[in-house]
Amino acid sequence: MQLVDDRLILSATDLINHLECAHLSHLDLEVVSGRLAIEETRAEAADLVARKGDEHELAYLESLRADDREVVEIETEPGREGLRRGAQRTREAMRAGAEIVYQAVLFDGERWRGYADCLERVPRRSNLGAWSYEVADTKLARRVKPYFLLQLCFYSELLTAEQGLAPESMHVVLGTRTRESFRLADYGAYYRSVKSRFERVLAASANGTYPHPVEHCELCHWQEHCDAHREADDHLSLVANMRRSQATRLSEKGIETVAELARATDAGRPPGVGPQTFETLRRQAALQVDQRASGHPSYELLPPEAARGFARLPPPSLGDLYFDIEGDPFFDQGLEYLFGVTSIEDDEPRFRAFWATDHAQEKQAFEQFIDFVLERLERFPDLHVYHYAPYEPTVLKRLMGLHATREDELDHLLRSRVLVDL
């Protein structure tokens, strides 16, 4: 979202951002309108993703050139006239029948602009001649995500206006170097609905949004700003395990802050929030308020319940292991570089590391870890391997298939429920 020569210019990113978080769009609009002056901060993870994405895009470009494909690269310039000139260069390359138009500038002349990684020539007649173009975009991810298709629909719409023909397909080149294609007609209606909704929001200039925490927050350039906003408001989303729907119901009942929830009586319980849930949230809020005042961690011991909490854990064993995997999703096609496992030996923790710096070593580290667990099971048949979240067993199954090794051994561990998710 940019103000170019006093005109608001929008991109596919703005459309996708609105789908991720309406408040993100509101803040961006406030900045370009001059109503909000704040230094944006970019999440470190977003910087890394952007850098690796650029590397992937350049690698794809070099692969096209290495295959002797005719590539016309479009130079971009700042400003509204720069947009127009870039769009004109793109138009000229398409009319000349260039095989690949790289960094194509697509601009409707008014508000919407896009920079498509590649326009690929296909033998389908259009206003250009006996050929037309389809969009191909590079993405670092291993799998296609919904917003990729939204972005491709956006580029395809702008491309349709240029060639007088809607592309049949649109393409994604993933970080795994695989290529996936999709029919534009299968996704066009949803795209038009999202775009229309966004344009209505822009036309209304509504400011009734709030920075509710969403999945996109960890990649958002407004993360620190929104965190500070919620902290200043003592917003209910700060209560651990608070769902947004629960916060909404509490707010409708007049409970809008963590402190108010901590002081709430049973009469304050809103419809749709059960008594036990309300009590749990209230006690959690009280603990957080107490911790703020004391500066020390506050906790409350819960009465034990059968088959809940710690009671779900198997009996301890002298052979128990504590397991963690660390991976780098940006290394080539992803690499699990550390299998770390801790055991208790002579009442002291002992850490073992199985390292990998390439895929051959990854296979070896995977095999060594599985073999280590199986050998230890012979000494301690009642041992369990503890881990947090489903990442570890998911990765083990993926590596088993990828490297075609230790299938029976891992199957035995999984069927025997040796792995325990804490």
C-alpha positions in Angstrom: 0.0 0.0 0.0 1.6 3.2 -1.2 0.7 6.8 -1.9 2.2 7.5 -5.3 1.8 11.0 -6.7 -1.1 11.5 -4.2 -2.9 8.4 -5.4 -3.4 5.2 -3.4 -1.7 2.3 -5.1 -2.6 -1.2 -4.0 -1.0 -4.6 -4.6 -1.8 -8.3 -4.1 0.1 -8.1 -0.8 -2.5 -5.5 0.5 -5.3 -7.8 -0.5 -3.8 -10.8 1.2 -2.9 -8.7 4.3 -6.6 -7.8 4.6 -7.5 -11.4 4.5 -5.0 -12.2 7.2 -5.9 -9.2 9.5 -8.3 -6.3 8.9 -6.4 -4.2 11.5 -3.2 -4.6 9.5 -4.9 -3.0 6.5 -6.3 -0.2 8.7 -2.8 0.6 10.1 -1.2 0.6 6.7 -3.9 2.9 5.4 -3.4 5.2 8.4 0.2 5.6 7.5 -0.2 6.3 3.8 -3.0 8.8 4.7 -0.6 10.6 7.0 -2.8 10.0 10.1 -0.3 7.7 11.8 3.4 8.4 12.0 5.3 5.4 13.4 8.4 3.5 12.5 7.5 0.1 11.3 9.5 -2.9 12.6 9.8 -6.0 10.5 9.8 -9.4 12.2 13.2 -11.2 12.0 11.5 -14.2 10.6 10.0 -12.2 7.8 13.4 -10.8 6.8 14.8 -14.3 6.6 11.9 -15.5 4.5 12.2 -12.5 2.2 15.9 -13.0 1.7 15.6 -16.7 1.0 12.6 -16.0 -1.3 14.8 -13.7 -3.4 17.5 -16.3 -3.6 15.0 -18.9 -4.8 13.6 -16.5 -7.4 17.0 -15.7 -8.8 17.9 -19.4 -8.9 14.8 -20.1 -10.9 15.7 -17.2 -13.3 19.2 -18.7 -13.8 17.7 -22.1 -14.5 15.5 -20.6 -17.2 18.6 -18.9 -18.8 20.6 -22.1 -18.5 17.9 -23.9 -20.5 18.3 -21.3 -23.2 14.9 -19.8 -22.7 14.4 -16.3 -24.1 14.0 -14.1 -21.0 13.1 -10.4 -21.2 13.7 -8.7 -17.8 11.6 -5.6 -17.1 13.2 -2.7 -15.3 11.2 -1.1 -12.6 11.1 2.6 -11.7 9.6 4.5 -8.8 6.6 6.8 -9.1 3.4 6.6 -11.0 5.1 7.4 -14.3 7.6 4.7 -13.5 4.8 2.2 -13.1 3.3 3.3 -16.4 6.7 2.9 -18.2 7.2 -0.5 -16.6 3.8 -1.6 -17.7 4.5 -0.3 -21.2 7.8 -2.3 -21.4 5.9 -5.4 -20.3 3.3 -4.8 -22.9 5.9 -4.4 -25.6 7.7 -7.6 -24.6 4.4 -9.5 -24.7 3.5 -8.0 -28.1 6.9 -9.1 -29.4 6.2 -12.6 -28.3 9.0 -12.9 -25.6 9.1 -16.5 -24.3 9.5 -15.4 -20.7 8.8 -11.9 -19.3 10.6 -11.7 -15.9 9.5 -9.2 -13.2 6.5 -8.2 -15.4 4.9 -4.9 -14.3 1.1 -5.1 -14.4 -0.8 -1.9 -13.8 -4.4 -1.0 -14.4 -3.5 2.7 -14.7 -5.5 3.7 -11.6 -5.1 1.8 -8.4 -3.9 -1.8 -8.7 -0.4 -2.9 -9.6 1.5 -6.1 -9.5 5.0 -7.4 -10.2 4.7 -11.0 -11.5 7.8 -13.1 -11.3 7.2 -14.6 -14.7 4.8 -14.4 -17.6 5.2 -17.5 -19.7 4.1 -17.6 -23.4 1.6 -20.3 -24.3 0.3 -21.2 -27.8 -3.2 -19.8 -27.3 -4.5 -16.9 -29.4 -5.2 -13.5 -27.8 -5.1 -9.8 -28.8 -1.3 -10.2 -28.9 -1.4 -12.7 -31.8 -1.2 -16.4 -32.0 0.0 -16.6 -28.4 -0.9 -15.4 -24.9 0.6 -15.5 -21.4 0.1 -17.2 -18.1 1.6 -16.3 -14.7 4.2 -18.3 -12.9 5.3 -17.2 -9.5 8.2 -18.6 -7.3 7.5 -19.4 -3.7 9.9 -20.6 -1.0 7.3 -22.9 0.6 7.2 -26.6 0.2 3.5 -26.7 -0.4 1.0 -24.4 -2.1 -0.8 -22.1 0.4 -4.2 -20.6 -0.3 -2.9 -17.0 -0.5 -0.5 -18.0 -3.3 -3.5 -18.7 -5.4 -5.2 -15.4 -4.5 -2.0 -13.6 -5.6 -1.9 -15.5 -8.9 -5.6 -14.7 -9.5 -4.8 -11.0 -8.9 -1.9 -11.1 -11.5 -4.0 -13.1 -13.9 -6.8 -10.5 -13.7 -4.4 -7.7 -14.6 -2.9 -9.9 -17.3 -6.4 -10.5 -18.8 -6.8 -6.8 -19.4 -3.5 -6.6 -21.3 -4.1 -9.5 -23.6 -7.9 -9.6 -23.9 -8.0 -13.2 -22.8 -8.1 -14.8 -19.4 -5.3 -17.3 -18.8 -6.4 -20.9 -18.5 -3.9 -21.8 -15.9 -1.5 -20.2 -13.3 1.6 -21.8 -11.9 3.6 -22.0 -8.7 7.3 -22.9 -8.6 7.9 -24.2 -5.0 11.0 -24.1 -2.9 11.3 -27.8 -3.5 11.7 -26.8 -7.2 8.5 -28.6 -8.1 5.9 -26.8 -10.3 2.2 -27.0 -9.6 -0.5 -25.6 -12.0 -4.1 -24.5 -11.2 -7.1 -23.6 -13.3 -7.9 -19.9 -12.9 -11.6 -20.6 -13.3 -11.6 -22.8 -10.2 -10.5 -19.9 -8.0 -11.7 -16.7 -9.8 -15.0 -16.3 -8.0 -13.5 -16.5 -4.6 -10.8 -14.0 -5.6 -13.4 -11.5 -6.9 -15.4 -11.9 -3.7 -12.3 -11.1 -1.5 -11.3 -8.2 -3.7 -14.8 -6.7 -3.7 -15.0 -6.9 0.1 -11.6 -5.2 0.5 -12.6 -2.4 -1.9 -15.8 -1.8 0.2 -13.7 -1.5 3.3 -11.4 1.0 1.7 -14.4 3.0 0.4 -16.0 3.1 3.8 -12.7 4.1 5.5 -13.9 2.2 8.6 -11.7 2.3 11.7 -13.5 -0.1 13.9 -10.8 -2.7 13.9 -8.8 -4.0 16.8 -5.4 -5.8 16.9 -6.7 -9.2 17.9 -3.8 -11.7 17.9 -3.8 -13.9 14.7 -1.4 -16.4 13.2 0.0 -13.7 10.9 1.3 -11.6 13.8 4.6 -13.4 14.0 5.4 -12.2 10.4 3.8 -8.8 10.6 5.7 -5.5 10.5 3.1 -4.1 13.1 3.7 -6.8 15.6 5.4 -4.7 18.3 2.9 -1.9 17.8 -0.1 -4.2 18.3 1.5 -6.0 21.2 1.9 -2.6 22.9 -1.7 -1.7 22.1 -3.0 -4.8 23.8 -0.7 -4.4 26.8 -1.9 -0.8 27.2 -5.5 -1.9 27.0 -4.9 -4.9 29.4 -6.9 -6.7 26.7 -8.5 -10.1 27.4 -6.4 -11.7 24.7 -3.5 -11.5 27.2 -5.2 -14.2 29.4 -3.5 -17.5 28.7 -5.7 -19.9 26.7 -8.4 -17.2 26.1 -10.3 -17.8 22.8 -11.4 -14.8 20.8 -15.0 -15.9 21.0 -14.8 -16.1 24.8 -13.2 -12.6 24.9 -16.1 -11.3 22.8 -18.7 -12.8 25.0 -17.0 -11.4 28.1 -16.7 -8.0 26.6 -20.4 -8.0 25.8 -21.0 -8.7 29.5 -18.9 -5.6 30.4 -15.7 -7.5 31.2 -13.1 -6.0 28.9 -9.7 -6.3 30.7 -7.6 -8.9 32.5 -8.0 -7.0 35.8 -11.8 -6.9 35.4 -11.9 -10.6 34.7 -9.8 -11.3 37.8 -12.3 -9.4 39.9 -15.5 -10.8 38.2 -18.2 -12.5 40.2 -20.2 -15.5 39.1 -22.9 -13.0 38.1 -20.6 -11.7 35.5 -20.4 -15.0 33.6 -21.8 -14.4 30.0 -24.1 -16.8 28.2 -22.1 -19.2 26.0 -19.3 -19.5 28.5 -19.7 -22.5 30.8 -19.3 -22.2 34.6 -16.1 -24.3 34.7 -14.6 -22.5 31.7 -15.4 -19.1 33.3 -13.9 -20.2 36.6 -10.7 -21.4 34.9 -10.3 -18.1 32.9 -11.0 -16.0 36.0 -8.4 -17.8 38.1 -5.9 -17.6 35.3 -6.5 -13.8 35.0 -6.1 -13.5 38.8 -2.8 -15.3 38.7 -1.5 -13.0 35.9 -2.7 -9.9 37.8 -0.9 -11.1 41.0 2.3 -11.8 39.1 2.3 -8.3 37.7 2.0 -6.9 41.2 4.6 -9.1 42.9 7.0 -9.4 40.0 7.3 -13.2 40.7 5.7 -16.1 38.9 2.3 -16.9 40.4 0.9 -20.4 40.3 -1.8 -22.6 41.7 -1.6 -26.3 42.2 -4.6 -28.0 40.7 -6.1 -31.1 42.3 -5.2 -34.3 40.5 -7.8 -35.8 38.2 -7.7 -39.3 36.7 -6.5 -39.4 33.1 -5.9 -35.6 33.0 -2.7 -33.6 33.2 0.2 -35.4 34.8 -2.0 -38.4 35.5 -2.0 -39.2 31.8 1.8 -39.8 31.8 3.1 -43.3 32.0 5.1 -44.4 35.1 8.7 -43.1 35.1 11.4 -45.3 33.9 15.2 -45.2 34.5 15.5 -45.3 30.7 13.3 -42.4 29.8 14.5 -40.1 27.1 13.7 -36.4 26.3 13.8 -35.7 22.6 13.9 -32.6 20.4 14.6 -32.1 16.7 15.8 -28.8 15.2 15.4 -28.1 11.5 16.2 -25.5 9.0 13.4 -25.1 6.4 15.5 -22.8 4.3 18.4 -25.2 3.6 17.9 -26.5 0.1 14.6 -28.4 0.5 14.8 -28.4 4.3 17.2 -30.1 6.6 16.7 -31.7 10.1 20.2 -30.8 11.4 20.0 -31.9 15.0 18.4 -34.8 16.8 19.0 -34.1 20.5 18.2 -36.5 23.3 18.7 -36.3 27.0 18.8 -39.2 29.4 19.4 -39.5 33.2 22.6 -41.4 33.9 23.7 -41.7 37.6 21.2 -39.0 38.6 22.8 -36.6 36.1 21.4 -35.5 32.7 23.4 -36.6 29.7 22.9 -35.0 26.4 23.5 -36.8 23.1 23.5 -35.0 19.7 23.2 -36.5 16.3 24.2 -33.8 13.8 23.6 -33.3 10.1 24.9 -30.7 7.7 23.6 -32.2 4.5 20.9 -34.8 3.5 23.3 -37.7 3.6 24.2 -36.9 7.2 20.5 -36.3 7.9 19.7 -39.9 6.9 22.6 -41.1 9.0 21.5 -39.1 12.1 18.0 -40.4 11.7 19.2 -44.0 11.6 21.5 -43.4 14.6 18.8 -42.0 16.7 16.3 -44.8 15.9 19.0 -47.4 16.6 19.9 -45.7 19.9 16.3 -45.8 21.1 15.9 -49.4 20.1 19.1 -50.5 21.8 18.1 -48.6 25.0 14.7 -50.3 24.9 16.4 -53.7 25.2 17.9 -52.4 28.6 14.8 -50.5 29.7 11.6 -52.1 28.1 9.4 -49.6 30.0 11.1 -46.4 28.7 9.3 -43.6 26.8 10.6 -40.9 24.6 9.1 -37.5 25.6 8.8 -34.6 23.3 6.7 -31.4 22.9 4.0 -31.1 20.1 3.6 -33.3 17.1 6.7 -32.0 15.2 9.0 -34.9 16.3 6.9 -37.9 15.3 5.8 -36.1 12.1 9.4 -35.5 11.1 10.4 -39.0 11.9 7.7 -40.4 9.7 8.7 -38.0 6.9 12.4 -38.9 7.1 11.5 -42.6 7.1 9.7 -42.2 3.8 12.2 -39.7 2.3 15.3 -41.8 3.0 13.5 -45.2 2.8 15.1 -46.6 6.0 14.1 -47.9 9.4 10.5 -48.4 8.4 9.8 -51.4 10.6 11.7 -50.0 13.5 9.8 -46.7 13.6 6.5 -48.5 13.0 7.3 -50.6 16.2 8.0 -47.4 18.2 4.8 -45.7 17.1 2.6 -48.7 17.6 4.1 -49.4 21.0 3.4 -45.7 21.9 6.9 -45.2 23.0 6.8 -41.5 22.0 4.8 -39.3 24.4 3.7 -35.8 23.5 4.0 -33.6 26.6 
